Amino acid sequence: IFYQLCAAASRGCDDNGTYHFPQYIKEDDVRPEALDLRAFASHDQFMYLTRSSCFELDNVDDVEQFERTVYAMQTVGIDVEDQMNIFRVVGAVLYLGNIYFRHPQDNSEGAEVAPGAQDAMRRACELLGVQPAALEETLCYRLIRTKTENYMKPLNIHEAEDARDALARALYGSLFLRIVHRTNISIGYNDSVKLMCGVLDIFGFECFKLNSFEQICINFTNERLQHFFNTFVFKCEEELYRKENIPWDPLDFPDNQDCVDTLQERRTGIFSMLDEECMVPQGSDRGFCNKIIKQHAKNPRFGIIKTEPSWFTVNHFAGPVHYCSDSFLDKNKDHLSTDVQECIKTSNNPFVASLFREHLHRGEVDEGSSSSSGRGAPEPAKKRGIKRPVTVSSEFRDQLNDLMNKIDTTEPHFIRCIKPNPQNAPDDFHRLSVTEQLRYGGVLQAVQVSRAGYPVRFPHRDCFDDYKVLAKHAMLRSLTADMDARTRAHKLLEHLEEDLPIPKVQHSAYSWAVGKTLCFLKQEAFEALQSARLKLRSACAVKIQAVFKGRRERRSYVYLQCCVLQIQALMRGKIARMEAQRRRQDRAVRVIQRVARGFVQ
C-alpha cells in the first residue's frame, strides 16, 4: 500500500493532488471517488521506502494495484471517509520515518527533533491529529512514575529512534487489525456463533544464511503447529486402535514437545530467558547467548557453534537452524511507551484515536496471569501479581496461544502445497526447491508420523488373499471352511511370523495386529511380507516364462523346420529343372553337330 499510494500520488493525481478514481479498472459496480493524496509523494522522499533497492515489481503497475485496493475497500463496505483515514495513517507512518533527532545544546545525553525534520514532524502530526509538541515530548522523554512523584527522563538519540519506529509499527499494526475487523463485519462474522470454518495459512519454516529473532519466532510457530499435527494424528490413531481393540504403544509416534519446551518453557525457555535479559540493567545479546548456552548445554534440541560465540543452534523438526543472537534484545523490547499511546489516544481524529483504544493493548501485565508459559510449574502464590513489561516475544506467544486454543476446538483438515519451481513456470521441476519445501513444510515429518504405529491396514479377506501364497500347503489345508475371515487372517499371520524373517520393532511385542474389521501391519512387517511375496512372484514368473518360452521356441522350431523343408523342396526342384534344361541343350548340341558333320562330308 505504501508504494501504491506513492505511485498514485506521483503519476495519477491532478495539479491539486486529487486522484480521480477510477482510471484503470472498468468494473460495473465501481463507485467514482475523489481521493486527496496531497500528503504523498514519490517513494524516494520517504526514508522507510528507500532502505531497499527493490521498489517496483516486474509486470506490476502500482497505480492499477492501488485502484484495485480502493475497489476492494468499496467491496467490504469501507466508505470514502474511512478510506481517507486509512490513507492518513499510512502517510503518518511514512512521515514518522523521516523524523530524525539530534542532541540538545545543553544535554549531550538527550534527544530532540532536528530542525531539518520539523516539517516531517508537522506533517505526521497533522495526519494523526495530535500536537507536534506533545508528540515530540513523548518521543524524546519517558515519564517515570514512583510512589511519591513523577519525573521526565530524557531519552538518547537511539532510544528516541526506537520509540519512533515502535510508534510506526503500532500504528500500522493497529490499522491492519481495524481493517480485518471491518472485513469480518462485511462477511457477517459473529463472535457468538460457535460454528465456524476458517483457513490458516502458516508462515512456512525459514532457514537462511543469517537467521535472527524473526526466524526463531516463525519457526516456533511451525513447531507448535507441527506438535498440534502430531497430537491430532496421535488421537485419530488412538481412537482407531481402541475401536479395533488392538495393542499399541504411544512411544511409536514422534513428538517435538521437547523442542517446544526448549523455546517456551517458563524460566528456562529461550524466550523466557530473552525476556529476563531485556529486564536486566545493561543486558546484552552476548550475555543472553551465554546464558542459554549454559542452561541448555545438555539439551539434545540445542547446540552451539564454537567458532561463533554469538550463535546458537536449535534442532527443529525440519532440521537444525543456526541463529545469530545479535540484535535479539533490541528486536524483543517494546519501545512503545504508555506516554506515546496516551498521546495518540488524545487525537482529534476519532478514527486515529480508536486505533489505540480498541486495537492496541500494551503495557505491564501480571506475571502470574500470563498465558505465554510452557508446561513449567506455575509460580508460587506469593510471587503472583508481579508486573513485567510486555515484550515482542511475550505478545507473540500470547497471540499464538490464543490461536492454538481456537484451533484445538476445531476439526482440522491439513493441505500440503508444493510449488514445482520458484518461477511458477509449467513443466519445470526444480529438485532442490521441492526438497526444501518437503523438509521445511513439515511434509517429511508428516510422512514420519503417518508411518508410525500401524500405517498399513486392510480388511481381513484382503490380507488373507494377498499373503496366503506365502504359507505352506499343510497350514492352508488346516484352515477349515467354517472359519471366519478374522480367524483365518490371524492364523496366517502367526504362521508367517514363524516362517518368515519378520523383524521385531522397537517399543512393540508384535509387528502386526488383527483388529475387529482390519489387519494392521507396521512398516517393517509390511516390507518383509511384500519382499517375500515379490520374490515368490518373481520365482513363479520365471517358471511361467520358462514354460511359455519353451512352448514358443518349440512352435517356432516346427515352423522354421516346415519353412526349411519347403525352401529345400523349391531349391531342389529348381536345380532339377536346371539340370534337365542343361541336358536338353547338350542333346540339341549333339544333334546340330551330327547334322553339320553329315553336310560337310
Secondary structure, 3 states (H helix, E strand, C coil): CHHHHHHHHHHCECCCCEEEECCCCCCCCCCCEEEECCCCCCHHHCHHHCCCCCCCCCCCCHHHHHHHHHHHHHHCCCCHHHHHHHHHHHHHHHHHHCCCEECCCCCCCCCEECHHHHHHHHHHHHHHCCCHHHHHHHHHEEEEECCCCEEEEECCHHHHHHHHHHHHHHHHHHHHHHHHHHHHHHCCCCCCCCCCCCCCCCCCCCCCCCECHHHHHHHHHHHHHHHHHHHHHHHHHHHHHHHHCCCCCHHHCCCCHHHHHHHHCCCCCHHHHHHHHHHCCCCCHHHHHHHHHHHCCCCCCEEECCCCCCEEEEEECCEEEEEECCCHHHHHCCCCCHHHHHHHHCCCCHHHHHHHHHHCCCCEEEHHHCCCCCCCCCCCHHHCCCEEECCHHHHHHHHHHHHHHHHHCCCCCCCCCCCCCCCCCCCCCCHHHHHHHHHHCCHHHHHHHHHCCCCEEEEHHHHHHHHHHHCCHHHHHHCCCCCCHHHHHHHHHHHHHHHCCCCCCCCCCCCEEECCCEEEECHHHHHHHHHHHHHHHHHHHHHHHHHHHHHHHHHHHHHHHHHHHHHHHHHHHHHHHHHHHHHHHHHHHHHHHHHHHHHHC
